[in-house]
Amino acid sequence: MDASEGSQGPGGQDPGPLGEYLRARRAQLHPAEFGLPDLSRRRVPGLRRPEVALLAGISTEYYIRLEQGRDRHPSAQVVDALTGAMRLDADAAAHLHRLAAHTPLRRRPFGTEPVPSGIRQLVASWTMSPALVIGPVGDVRVANPPAQALSPAHREGVNLLRETFLNPAVRDLHRDWDDLTVSLTAGLRSYAGTSADDPRLEALVGELSVHSETFRRLWARHDVRPRSGGTALIDHPQLGPLDLRLEKLAVAGSSGLMLLVYHAEPDSPSAHGLALLGSLADHQKVPQGRAPAQGNWML
């Protein structure tokens, strides 16, 4: 075993975001994928530090310095070498470059940015499509009636990640809950790469780490993926299975606001189900910011 496989530097030194990220990614690399023996004597998962250094073409001592936080600003050439050695995709590589930036990120004030009135009107005008606006850490700012009828997580004043990880009703709603949690955590990691000093981020990560083992495990992986669209597989308590597309659009001119819109294949059973959401929303009487009773969120 590498004598310096621990997570901290000498004397308990903080490895910093770069060191933490390198160690987390290294732990997910499987020796067999690199033609290396997967010896049972390995006491930690993934590749060893000398193996990563060899693949990247740098000295073991220098790589150890990076993981331990004794060197936090490697050159772009070194970062590119580590990117290739660890087989990072484009999003993860960009995140690694940000963490190794020679110029510290400019601190900026964080607050609750108002949703532009035009976006509010647009969301309200979609009577057949669930739509909502979320902030950079997943706080729901605006949600139209179809969105509220689709999920108990779509309510102004609540946090989308908190509901997804901690509300059993939301977990039961998603047939793709495992994939959803991976995506949400990776998106939050992407935001943390540019806004690690946001107190809202720190508070949310702390709360979810305490109350959700799933979140702790996913957060420790350091997966990075900017928020983008995809699919949403819903098992609605009244409408049954819904296979939906989810589009995520950045609100121009804002600092991290995102517009989420659900839609379905035309003339599909899911499209017919969405058409009924408006009428269901008329009967839904859940006060804003208040969680409905578990198992009875749609009346």
N, C-alpha and C positions, 0 to 999 in steps of 0.2 A: 504494500500500500504506500502511496506517496505520503511522505512524512508531513506534508503541509496541506492535507485535504480539508482541514477545518474551514468554516465559513468566515472566520475573522482573521485579521492580520495579527502581527506580533503585538502582544500586550493587549489583546482584545480590540484592536483598531477596527473602526467601522469600515467595511469594504466599500461602502458607497453604492449608488445605483448601478454603476458600471460593473463593479465586482460581483454584486448580487446577481446581475443579469447573466454574466458569463458563467457563473457557477450553476445557475438554474438551467441554462441551455445545455451545458456540458453534461449535466445529470440525465438529460433526455436522449443523449446520443448512445446508440447501441453498438458495442464493439464489433459485432458480427457484420454490421453494415459497412464497416471500414476494413474488413478483412483481418480484424484483430481477434485473438482468442478471448472468449468470454469466460475467464477463469473463475471458478467458484470461490477463490480466495479474495475476490474483490469485495471490499467492505462497504463501498459506496456505489450507487448506481451510475451508469454512464461511463464515459471515458475518463482516464486519469489525466492529470494536468500535463505530464510529459508527452502524452499521446496527442493532445490537442496542440501543444507547442510544436511538435514534430510535423503535424499536418499543416500547420500555419506557416512553418518555416521560420519560427522565432525561437529564442532560447527558452528553456524551461524556467530559468530564473526570472526572465522578464515576464513571462505569462503569469507566474506566481505573484509577481508584484502587482499585476493588473487585478487579479482576483482578490488580493488582500487589500486593495485600495492604496497601495504605496505609490502607484502611478495611475492617475485617473484621466490622463489626456494623451492616449496613444495617437500616433500619426494616422492620417487617412489611409496610408498604405498598409499599416498594421491592422486597422479595422477591416479593410477589404480582405486581408489574408485570413483573419478570424471568421469573417462572413463566409468565405469559401470553405474553410476547414469545418465549420459547424453546419454548413449547408443551409444557411438561413435564407428564407424567401425575401422578396423585395421589401415587404413591410417590416419584417424583423431586422433586416439590414439597415434600413433607414432609422429605426429606433436605436440600434447600436451606435450609429454615427451621431445621433443626437446626444446620447449619453456620454460620448467621448468628446463632445464639442469643446474647443479650447476657450470659447467665450461663454460664460455662464448665461443661462436664460434670464431675460429681463423680468424682474419681478413686476407684477401688475396687480391692481386691486381686483378682488373677486367679489361679485355681488349677484343678486337676482336681476338679470337683465329682462326688461319688459318685452313681451312678444309684440311685434309690430301690428298695428290695427288691421292692416291689409291681410296679414297672415291669419289673424283671428277670424276675419270675415270669410276668407277662403275656406278655412276648416269648417266653419259653421254652415257654409253653403253646400257642403257635400253631405247630402241626406242619405245617400246609398253607400257611401264608402267610409269605413272607420278611419278617422284621422286624428292625430294628436301631435303636439309639439313638446319636446323634452329639452331640458338643459344639458350641459356638458357632463354632469354626473348622473343623469337619468331621472331628474326630478320632472314630473309631469306639470307643464305650464298650462296647456290647453288641451281639451279632449271633447270631440263632438259626441252627440248622443249615440250614434252607432258604435263608436269606439268604447264608450262606457258600457254599452250592452254586450260588447264582445268579450271584455275581460274586466275583472275587479281591479286589475292593476292600472287601468286607464281612468284615473280620477285625479283632478287637479289637487295638488298639495301632497301627493304621495310620491315615492321614489320607485321607479320601474325595477331597479335591481333588488331593492329591499323586498318588494312584493314577490318577485320571481323566486328569490332564494328562501324567503321566510314564510310566505303565505301558502298553506297547503292547498287552498282553493285554486291558486294560480298554477301550482305544480300539477294538479289533477287536470287542469284545462289543456295543458300542452302535451301532445303526444311526442313532441320533439324536445322535451324539457332538458335532457342532457346536452343536446347540441346548442340549445338556447343559452344555457348557463356558460358554456365554453365561449360562445360569441360575445355575450355581454361582458364577461370578465376580460377577454382580450381587448375589447373596445375601451374598457376602463383603463387598462394598462397603457393603451395608446395615448389616452388623454394624460395619464400620469407622466408620460415621457416629456411632455411640454409644460405641464402645470402641476408638478409635484408639490408645490407649496400652497395649493388651493386648500383651505381649511375644510371645505365641504367634502373634498376627496378623502382627506385624512379621517374625518369623522365617519364617513360611510364605510371605508375599508376597515376601520377599527370595529364598527358595529357588526359588519358581516363576518369578520374574522372570529369574533367571539361566539356568534350564534349559528354559524353555518360551517360544518366540516367540509362540505363540497366547495364552498367559496375559498376556504383556506388552502385546500389542495390546488385549486385552479390558479389562485393568485400566486402561489409559490412557483408555478411553472413559468411565469414571466412570458406567456404567449402574448404577442402583440398583433392586433388586427384592427385597423380603423373601422368604425361603424359603417356598414354597407347593407344593401338590401339582400333579400334571400326569400326563403319560404317560411311559412308558419303553419304548422299542422295542429289544428285546434280540435278538441273534443268538447263541443259546446253542450251544456246541460240541457238545452231545449232544442237546438237546431241540429245536433248530432255532429258528425265529422265535417270539418271544413278544411280544405286544402287551399291556402291563400298565398299570394305573393305579398311581400312586404317591401315597399320602396322607402329608402331613407335619403332625404334631400336636405342639404345644408341650407339654412336660411341666410340668404345673402345679406351682408352688412352686419351680421350679428357675431357675437363671440361664443360660438359653440352651440347655438340653438339648432335643433334638428327636427324636420317635419317628417313624420311617419305616416304612411298611407297604405292601407290594406286593400287588395282587390283580388278578383278571381277570374278564371278563364270564362269568357262569355258563354252563356247558355249552359254552364256546367251546374251540377247540383250545388256546388259551393257558392256559385253566383246567385242562385235562387235563395240559398240560405242567407246571404248577405242582404238580399232585398227585404227580408223579414226583420232585420235588426232594428230598423226605424220604428216599427210598430212595437217591438219588444221594449225599446227605449222609452216609449210613452208610459209604460207601466212600471218602469224602474224608478224607485224613489229612494235613492241612496244619497244622503247629504254629502256635499263635497268635502274631501279630506277625512271622511270617516269610513273605516273598513266595515263592509257588510258582514253579517254573521256567516261563519264557515258553513258551506254546503247550502246556503240559502241566499246567495248574493243576487239572484235574479227572481223577482217576485212578479 
